[in-house]
């Protein structure tokens, strides 16, 4: 799963790179994004691209939760459930989006001593993660990122990885029928990914609750 991404470009740079209209006024800013936080996505609106701030994670209430409990953010979408749980949004091009990012982090090391390992795309300093979005009553517009099995070279870090799109596939993800979009759900070549291990504790920020359904 992916529970931390960062975006080091300015809003203007992101809008320019993805040829998208600037967002409405928002308190969101580039930088680290955690589940339940505010991040940026690029979606289509009437045939043009729009850069918009949204909450990372679809709100879901688990069966054991009380009706009054706050929902949990489901921030990752399994590729093998795109035609089941995620079907309403995946099959609708209008509900697919691009998630701009500079790098994403995974927890690595012994339990209780895990540190952050950052993974970036060497041939895309500003990359796009394939995502889905929808409006919600709880948190307004929200998004989630599609995950696929990790490449063999990264499997020791985590068994899943984000679906990183090639620039020439951005339009297909935003506009194409589901069958064509599904063909883009693939592993990104490991030789184009850079791994940076750090000594920063994974839990240096309050971690998501243990029962949070971060991936469905």
DRENMI-566806 format. One line per 5 residues: number of its first residue (from 1); their letters; for each residue x, y, z of N, C-alpha, C. Coordinates in Angstrom, 1 decimal. Layout:
BEGIN
NUM	A	X:Y:Z:X:Y:Z:X:Y:Z ~ ...
END
This chain:
BEGIN
1	XXXXX	0.8:-1.2:0.0:0.0:0.0:0.0:0.9:1.2:0.0 ~ 0.3:2.4:-0.3:1.0:3.6:-0.4:0.3:4.6:0.6 ~ 1.0:5.0:1.7:0.4:5.8:2.7:1.0:7.2:2.8 ~ 2.0:7.5:1.9:2.7:8.8:1.9:3.2:9.1:0.6 ~ 2.9:10.3:0.1:3.5:10.8:-1.2:3.9:12.2:-1.0
6	XXXXX	4.8:12.7:-1.8:5.2:14.1:-1.7:5.2:14.7:-3.1 ~ 4.9:16.0:-3.2:4.9:16.7:-4.4:5.7:18.0:-4.2 ~ 6.9:18.0:-4.9:7.8:19.1:-4.7:7.7:20.3:-5.6 ~ 6.8:20.2:-6.6:6.6:21.3:-7.6:5.5:22.2:-7.0 ~ 5.6:23.5:-7.5:4.5:24.4:-7.1:3.2:24.1:-7.9
11	XXXXX	2.2:24.7:-7.4:0.9:24.5:-8.1:0.9:25.0:-9.5 ~ 1.6:26.2:-9.7:1.7:26.7:-11.1:2.5:25.7:-12.0 ~ 3.5:25.1:-11.5:4.3:24.2:-12.3:3.5:22.9:-12.6 ~ 2.7:22.4:-11.6:1.9:21.2:-11.9:0.8:21.5:-12.9 ~ 0.2:22.7:-12.8:-0.9:23.0:-13.7:-0.3:23.2:-15.1
16	XXXXX	0.9:23.8:-15.2:1.5:24.0:-16.5:1.9:22.6:-17.1 ~ 2.5:21.8:-16.3:3.0:20.5:-16.9:1.9:19.6:-17.4 ~ 0.8:19.6:-16.6:-0.3:18.7:-17.0:-1.4:19.5:-17.9 ~ -1.0:20.7:-18.3:-1.9:21.5:-19.2:-3.3:21.6:-18.7 ~ -3.4:21.9:-17.4:-4.7:21.9:-16.7:-5.0:23.3:-16.2
21	XXXXX	-6.3:23.6:-16.1:-6.8:24.8:-15.5:-6.5:24.9:-14.0 ~ -6.1:26.0:-13.5:-5.8:26.2:-12.1:-7.0:25.9:-11.2 ~ -6.7:25.5:-10.0:-7.9:25.2:-9.1:-8.5:26.4:-8.5 ~ -9.6:26.3:-7.9:-10.3:27.3:-7.2:-9.5:27.6:-5.9 ~ -9.8:28.6:-5.2:-9.1:28.9:-3.9:-9.1:27.7:-3.0
26	XXXXX	-7.9:27.4:-2.4:-7.8:26.2:-1.5:-6.7:26.5:-0.5 ~ -6.8:25.8:0.6:-5.7:25.9:1.6:-4.6:24.8:1.4 ~ -4.9:23.9:0.4:-4.0:22.8:0.2:-2.7:23.4:-0.5 ~ -1.6:22.8:-0.2:-0.3:23.2:-0.8:0.5:21.9:-1.1 ~ 1.5:22.0:-2.0:2.3:20.9:-2.3:3.1:20.5:-1.1
31	XXXXX	3.7:19.3:-1.1:4.4:18.8:0.0:4.0:17.4:0.3 ~ 4.2:16.9:1.5:3.8:15.5:1.9:2.3:15.4:2.1 ~ 1.7:14.3:1.6:0.3:14.1:1.8:0.1:12.7:2.4 ~ -0.7:12.6:3.4:-1.0:11.4:4.1:-2.5:11.1:3.9 ~ -3.0:9.8:4.1:-4.4:9.5:4.0:-5.2:10.4:4.8
36	XXXXX	-6.3:10.9:4.3:-7.2:11.8:5.0:-6.8:13.3:4.8 ~ -5.6:13.5:4.2:-5.1:14.9:4.0:-5.5:15.4:2.6 ~ -5.1:16.6:2.3:-5.5:17.3:1.1:-4.3:17.1:0.1 ~ -4.6:16.6:-1.1:-3.6:16.5:-2.2:-4.2:17.1:-3.5 ~ -3.5:17.0:-4.5:-3.9:17.6:-5.8:-4.1:16.4:-6.8
41	XXXXX	-5.2:16.6:-7.6:-5.4:15.6:-8.7:-5.7:16.4:-10.0 ~ -5.5:15.8:-11.1:-5.9:16.3:-12.4:-7.0:15.5:-12.9 ~ -8.2:16.1:-13.2:-9.3:15.4:-13.8:-9.8:16.1:-15.0 ~ -10.7:15.4:-15.7:-11.3:16.1:-16.9:-12.6:16.7:-16.5 ~ -12.9:17.8:-17.1:-14.2:18.5:-16.9:-14.6:19.1:-18.2
46	XXXXX	-15.6:18.5:-18.9:-16.1:19.1:-20.2:-15.0:19.1:-21.3 ~ -14.1:18.1:-21.2:-13.1:18.0:-22.3:-11.8:18.8:-22.0 ~ -11.7:19.4:-20.9:-10.5:20.1:-20.5:-10.0:19.5:-19.1 ~ -8.7:19.7:-18.9:-8.1:19.2:-17.7:-8.2:20.3:-16.6 ~ -8.5:19.8:-15.4:-8.7:20.7:-14.2:-7.8:20.2:-13.1
51	XXXXX	-7.0:21.0:-12.5:-6.2:20.7:-11.3:-7.0:21.1:-10.1 ~ -7.2:20.1:-9.2:-8.1:20.4:-8.1:-7.6:19.7:-6.8 ~ -7.8:20.4:-5.7:-7.4:19.8:-4.4:-8.5:19.0:-3.9 ~ -8.2:17.8:-3.4:-9.2:16.8:-2.9:-8.6:16.1:-1.7 ~ -9.5:15.4:-0.9:-9.1:14.6:0.2:-8.6:13.3:-0.3
56	XXXXX	-7.5:12.8:0.2:-6.9:11.5:-0.2:-7.6:10.4:0.6 ~ -8.5:9.6:-0.1:-9.1:8.5:0.5:-10.6:8.6:0.4 ~ -11.3:7.5:-0.1:-12.7:7.5:-0.1:-13.2:7.1:1.3 ~ -14.2:7.8:1.8:-14.7:7.5:3.1:-15.5:6.2:3.2 ~ -15.1:5.3:4.1:-15.7:4.0:4.2:-15.9:3.7:5.7
61	XXXXX	-17.1:3.2:6.1:-17.4:2.7:7.4:-17.4:1.2:7.5 ~ -16.5:0.7:8.4:-16.4:-0.7:8.5:-17.6:-1.3:9.3 ~ -17.8:-2.6:9.1:-19.0:-3.2:9.7:-19.1:-3.1:11.2 ~ -17.9:-3.2:11.8:-17.9:-3.1:13.3:-18.1:-1.7:13.9 ~ -18.0:-0.7:13.0:-18.0:0.7:13.5:-19.4:1.1:13.8
66	XXXXX	-19.5:2.0:14.8:-20.8:2.6:15.2:-21.3:3.6:14.1 ~ -22.6:3.7:13.9:-23.1:4.7:12.9:-22.6:6.1:13.1 ~ -22.2:6.4:14.3:-21.8:7.8:14.6:-20.3:7.9:14.4 ~ -19.6:6.8:14.2:-18.1:6.9:14.0:-17.7:7.6:12.7 ~ -16.6:8.2:12.8:-16.0:8.8:11.6:-15.6:7.8:10.6
71	XXXXX	-15.8:8.0:9.3:-15.3:7.0:8.3:-13.8:7.0:8.2 ~ -13.3:5.9:7.6:-11.9:5.7:7.4:-11.5:6.0:6.0 ~ -10.4:6.6:5.7:-10.0:6.9:4.3:-9.4:5.7:3.6 ~ -10.1:5.2:2.5:-9.5:4.1:1.7:-8.7:4.8:0.6 ~ -7.4:4.9:0.8:-6.5:5.7:-0.1:-5.9:4.9:-1.3
76	XXXXX	-6.0:3.6:-1.2:-5.5:2.7:-2.3:-6.5:1.8:-2.9 ~ -6.5:1.6:-4.2:-7.5:0.7:-4.9:-6.8:-0.4:-5.5 ~ -7.1:-1.6:-5.2:-6.5:-2.8:-5.8:-6.8:-3.0:-7.2 ~ -5.9:-3.3:-8.1:-6.1:-3.5:-9.5:-7.1:-4.6:-9.8 ~ -7.1:-5.7:-8.9:-8.0:-6.8:-9.2:-9.4:-6.6:-8.7
81	XXXXX	-9.7:-5.4:-8.2:-11.0:-5.0:-7.8:-11.6:-3.9:-8.5 ~ -10.9:-3.5:-9.6:-11.4:-2.3:-10.4:-12.7:-2.6:-11.1 ~ -13.0:-3.9:-11.4:-14.2:-4.2:-12.0:-15.3:-4.8:-11.0 ~ -15.0:-4.6:-9.7:-16.0:-5.1:-8.7:-16.2:-3.9:-7.8 ~ -15.5:-3.8:-6.7:-15.7:-2.7:-5.7:-15.6:-1.3:-6.3
86	XXXXX	-14.6:-1.1:-7.2:-14.3:0.2:-7.8:-15.0:0.4:-9.1 ~ -15.8:-0.5:-9.6:-16.3:-0.5:-10.9:-17.1:0.8:-11.2 ~ -17.9:1.4:-10.4:-18.7:2.6:-10.7:-17.8:3.7:-11.1 ~ -16.6:3.8:-10.6:-15.8:5.0:-10.9:-14.7:4.6:-11.9 ~ -14.2:3.4:-11.9:-13.2:3.0:-12.9:-13.8:3.0:-14.3
91	XXXXX	-15.0:2.5:-14.5:-15.6:2.4:-15.8:-16.1:3.7:-16.3 ~ -16.1:4.8:-15.5:-16.5:6.1:-15.9:-15.3:7.0:-16.1 ~ -14.9:7.3:-17.3:-13.7:8.1:-17.5:-13.7:9.4:-16.7 ~ -14.9:10.0:-16.5:-15.0:11.3:-15.8:-14.6:11.1:-14.4 ~ -14.5:9.9:-13.8:-14.2:9.7:-12.5:-12.8:9.1:-12.3
96	XXXXX	-12.0:9.1:-13.4:-10.6:8.8:-13.3:-9.8:10.0:-13.2 ~ -8.6:10.0:-12.6:-7.8:11.2:-12.4:-6.3:10.8:-12.4 ~ -5.5:11.9:-12.6:-4.1:11.7:-12.4:-3.7:12.3:-11.1 ~ -2.8:11.6:-10.4:-2.4:12.1:-9.1:-0.9:12.5:-9.2 ~ -0.6:13.8:-9.3:0.8:14.3:-9.5:1.6:14.0:-8.3
101	XXXXX	2.8:13.5:-8.5:3.7:13.3:-7.3:5.2:13.3:-7.8 ~ 6.0:13.6:-6.8:7.4:13.6:-7.0:8.0:12.3:-6.6 ~ 7.6:11.7:-5.4:8.0:10.4:-5.0:7.0:9.9:-4.0 ~ 7.0:8.6:-3.7:6.2:8.0:-2.7:7.0:7.2:-1.7 ~ 6.5:7.0:-0.5:7.3:6.4:0.5:6.7:5.0:1.0
106	XXXXX	7.5:4.1:1.4:7.1:2.9:2.0:7.9:2.7:3.3 ~ 7.3:1.9:4.2:7.9:1.6:5.5:8.8:0.4:5.3 ~ 10.1:0.5:5.8:11.0:-0.6:5.6:11.8:-0.8:6.9 ~ 12.0:-2.0:7.3:12.8:-2.3:8.5:12.0:-3.2:9.5 ~ 12.6:-3.4:10.6:11.9:-4.2:11.7:10.7:-3.4:12.2
111	XXXXX	9.7:-4.2:12.7:8.5:-3.7:13.2:8.9:-2.8:14.5 ~ 8.4:-1.6:14.5:8.7:-0.7:15.6:9.9:0.1:15.3 ~ 10.7:-0.2:14.3:11.9:0.5:14.0:11.9:0.9:12.5 ~ 10.7:0.9:11.9:10.6:1.1:10.4:11.0:2.5:10.1 ~ 11.7:2.7:8.9:12.1:4.0:8.4:11.5:4.2:7.1
116	XXXXX	11.5:5.5:6.6:10.9:5.8:5.3:11.9:5.6:4.2 ~ 11.4:4.8:3.2:12.2:4.6:2.0:11.4:5.3:0.8 ~ 12.0:6.3:0.2:11.4:7.0:-0.9:11.7:6.4:-2.2 ~ 10.7:6.4:-3.1:10.9:5.9:-4.5:10.4:6.9:-5.4 ~ 11.3:7.3:-6.4:11.0:8.3:-7.4:11.1:7.8:-8.8
121	XXXXX	10.7:8.5:-9.8:10.7:8.0:-11.2:11.8:8.8:-11.9 ~ 12.8:8.1:-12.3:14.0:8.8:-12.8:13.7:9.5:-14.1 ~ 12.9:9.0:-15.0:12.6:9.6:-16.3:11.4:10.5:-16.2 ~ 10.8:10.7:-15.0:9.7:11.7:-14.8:9.8:12.4:-13.5 ~ 10.5:13.5:-13.4:10.7:14.2:-12.1:9.3:14.6:-11.6
126	XXXXX	8.3:14.8:-12.4:7.0:15.1:-12.0:6.1:14.0:-12.7 ~ 5.6:13.0:-11.9:5.0:11.9:-12.5:3.5:11.9:-12.1 ~ 2.7:10.9:-12.7:1.3:10.8:-12.4:1.0:9.4:-12.0 ~ 0.3:9.3:-10.9:-0.3:8.0:-10.4:-1.7:7.9:-10.9 ~ -2.1:6.8:-11.4:-3.5:6.5:-11.9:-4.4:6.5:-10.7
131	XXXXX	-5.4:7.4:-10.8:-6.3:7.5:-9.6:-7.8:7.5:-10.0 ~ -8.7:7.4:-9.0:-10.1:7.5:-9.2:-10.6:8.6:-8.2 ~ -11.7:9.3:-8.5:-12.2:10.3:-7.6:-13.7:10.3:-7.6 ~ -14.3:10.8:-6.6:-15.8:10.9:-6.5:-16.2:12.0:-5.5 ~ -17.3:12.6:-5.6:-17.8:13.5:-4.6:-18.4:12.7:-3.4
136	XXXXX	-18.2:13.2:-2.2:-18.8:12.5:-1.1:-19.5:13.5:-0.2 ~ -20.4:13.0:0.7:-21.1:13.9:1.6:-20.2:14.2:2.8 ~ -19.2:13.3:3.1:-18.4:13.4:4.3:-17.3:14.4:4.1 ~ -16.5:14.3:3.1:-15.3:15.1:2.9:-15.3:15.9:1.6 ~ -16.4:16.0:0.9:-16.3:16.7:-0.4:-15.7:15.8:-1.4
141	XXXXX	-15.0:16.3:-2.4:-14.4:15.5:-3.5:-13.2:14.7:-2.9 ~ -13.1:13.4:-3.2:-12.1:12.6:-2.6:-11.4:11.7:-3.8 ~ -10.2:11.3:-3.5:-9.6:10.4:-4.5:-8.8:9.3:-3.9 ~ -8.5:8.3:-4.7:-7.8:7.1:-4.3:-6.8:6.7:-5.4 ~ -5.7:6.0:-5.1:-4.7:5.7:-6.1:-4.8:4.2:-6.4
146	XXXXX	-4.6:3.8:-7.7:-4.7:2.4:-8.1:-3.3:1.7:-7.8 ~ -3.4:0.5:-7.3:-2.2:-0.2:-6.9:-2.1:-1.5:-7.7 ~ -0.9:-2.0:-8.0:-0.6:-3.2:-8.7:0.5:-3.9:-8.0 ~ 0.7:-5.2:-8.3:1.8:-6.0:-7.7:3.1:-5.3:-8.0 ~ 4.0:-5.2:-7.1:5.3:-4.5:-7.3:6.2:-5.4:-8.2
151	XXXXX	7.2:-4.7:-8.8:8.1:-5.4:-9.6:9.0:-6.3:-8.7 ~ 9.6:-7.3:-9.3:10.4:-8.2:-8.5:11.5:-7.5:-7.8 ~ 12.1:-6.4:-8.4:13.2:-5.7:-7.8:12.8:-4.9:-6.6 ~ 11.5:-4.6:-6.5:11.0:-3.8:-5.3:10.2:-4.6:-4.3 ~ 10.1:-5.9:-4.6:9.2:-6.7:-3.8:9.7:-6.8:-2.3
156	XXXXX	11.0:-6.7:-2.1:11.5:-6.8:-0.7:11.1:-5.5:0.1 ~ 10.8:-4.4:-0.6:10.4:-3.2:0.1:8.9:-3.3:0.4 ~ 8.1:-3.6:-0.6:6.6:-3.8:-0.5:6.1:-4.6:-1.7 ~ 5.1:-5.4:-1.4:4.6:-6.2:-2.5:3.6:-5.5:-3.4 ~ 3.3:-4.3:-3.2:2.4:-3.5:-4.1:3.1:-2.2:-4.4
161	XXXXX	2.7:-1.6:-5.5:3.2:-0.3:-5.9:2.2:0.5:-6.7 ~ 2.3:1.8:-6.7:1.3:2.6:-7.5:1.4:2.3:-9.0 ~ 0.3:2.5:-9.7:0.3:2.4:-11.1:0.8:3.8:-11.6 ~ 2.0:3.8:-12.1:2.6:5.0:-12.6:2.4:5.1:-14.1 ~ 1.8:6.2:-14.5:1.5:6.3:-16.0:2.6:6.9:-16.8
166	XXXXX	2.8:6.5:-18.0:3.7:7.1:-18.9:3.0:8.4:-19.4 ~ 3.7:9.5:-19.7:3.1:10.7:-20.1:2.2:10.6:-21.3 ~ 2.6:9.7:-22.3:1.7:9.6:-23.4:0.4:8.8:-23.2 ~ 0.3:8.3:-21.9:-0.9:7.6:-21.6:-1.9:8.4:-20.7 ~ -1.5:9.6:-20.4:-2.4:10.4:-19.5:-3.8:10.6:-20.1
171	XXXXX	-3.9:11.0:-21.4:-5.2:11.2:-22.0:-6.0:9.9:-22.0 ~ -5.4:8.8:-22.3:-6.1:7.5:-22.3:-6.7:7.2:-20.9 ~ -5.9:7.5:-19.9:-6.5:7.2:-18.5:-7.7:8.1:-18.2 ~ -7.6:9.4:-18.7:-8.7:10.3:-18.4:-9.9:10.2:-19.3 ~ -9.7:9.7:-20.5:-10.8:9.7:-21.5:-11.2:8.3:-22.1
176	XXXXX	-10.4:7.3:-22.1:-10.6:6.1:-22.8:-11.6:5.2:-22.1 ~ -12.2:4.3:-22.9:-13.1:3.3:-22.3:-12.4:2.4:-21.3 ~ -13.1:1.7:-20.4:-12.5:0.9:-19.3:-11.5:-0.1:-19.9 ~ -11.8:-0.8:-21.0:-11.0:-1.8:-21.5:-9.6:-1.2:-21.9 ~ -9.5:-0.1:-22.5:-8.3:0.6:-22.8:-7.5:1.1:-21.6
181	XXXXX	-8.3:1.6:-20.6:-7.7:2.0:-19.4:-7.1:0.9:-18.6 ~ -7.7:-0.3:-18.6:-7.2:-1.4:-17.9:-5.9:-1.9:-18.4 ~ -5.6:-1.7:-19.7:-4.3:-2.0:-20.3:-3.2:-1.2:-19.7 ~ -3.5:-0.1:-19.1:-2.5:0.8:-18.6:-2.2:0.5:-17.1 ~ -3.0:-0.4:-16.5:-2.7:-0.8:-15.1:-1.6:-1.9:-15.2
186	XXXXX	-0.4:-1.4:-15.0:0.8:-2.3:-15.1:1.9:-1.8:-14.2 ~ 2.9:-2.6:-14.0:4.1:-2.3:-13.2:5.0:-1.3:-14.0 ~ 5.5:-0.3:-13.3:6.5:0.6:-14.0:7.9:-0.1:-14.0 ~ 8.6:0.1:-15.1:9.9:-0.6:-15.1:10.8:-0.2:-14.0 ~ 11.4:-1.2:-13.3:12.2:-1.0:-12.1:13.5:-0.2:-12.4
191	XXXXX	14.0:-0.3:-13.6:15.2:0.4:-14.0:15.0:1.9:-14.2 ~ 13.7:2.3:-14.1:13.4:3.8:-14.2:12.9:4.3:-12.8 ~ 13.2:3.5:-11.8:12.8:3.9:-10.4:14.0:4.0:-9.5 ~ 14.1:5.1:-8.7:15.2:5.3:-7.8:14.8:5.1:-6.4 ~ 15.5:4.4:-5.6:15.2:4.1:-4.2:16.1:4.9:-3.3
196	XXXXX	15.6:5.6:-2.4:16.4:6.4:-1.4:15.9:6.0:0.0 ~ 16.8:5.3:0.7:16.5:4.9:2.1:16.9:6.1:3.0 ~ 16.1:6.3:4.1:16.4:7.4:5.0:16.4:6.8:6.4 ~ 16.9:7.6:7.4:16.8:7.2:8.8:15.6:7.8:9.5 ~ 14.7:8.5:8.7:13.5:9.1:9.3:12.6:8.0:9.7
201	XXXXX	12.2:8.0:11.0:11.2:7.0:11.5:9.9:7.1:10.7 ~ 9.3:5.9:10.3:8.1:5.9:9.6:7.0:6.6:10.4 ~ 7.0:6.4:11.7:5.9:6.9:12.6:6.3:8.3:13.2 ~ 7.1:9.1:12.4:7.5:10.4:12.9:6.3:11.3:12.9 ~ 5.3:10.9:12.1:4.0:11.6:12.1:3.0:10.6:12.6
206	XXXXX	1.9:11.0:13.2:0.8:10.1:13.6:0.4:9.2:12.5 ~ 0.5:8.0:12.7:0.2:7.0:11.6:-1.4:6.8:11.6 ~ -1.9:6.3:10.4:-3.3:6.0:10.3:-3.6:4.9:11.3 ~ -4.9:4.8:11.8:-5.3:3.8:12.7:-5.0:2.4:12.1 ~ -4.7:1.4:13.0:-4.4:0.1:12.5:-5.6:-0.5:11.8
211	XXXXX	-6.8:-0.1:12.1:-7.9:-0.8:11.4:-8.4:0.1:10.2 ~ -7.6:1.1:9.8:-8.0:1.9:8.6:-7.9:1.0:7.4 ~ -8.9:0.9:6.6:-8.9:0.2:5.3:-8.2:0.9:4.2 ~ -6.9:1.0:4.3:-6.1:1.8:3.4:-6.1:1.3:2.0 ~ -6.5:0.0:1.8:-6.4:-0.6:0.4:-7.6:-1.6:0.3
216	X	-8.4:-1.4:-0.7:-9.5:-2.3:-1.0:-9.5:-2.7:-2.5
END
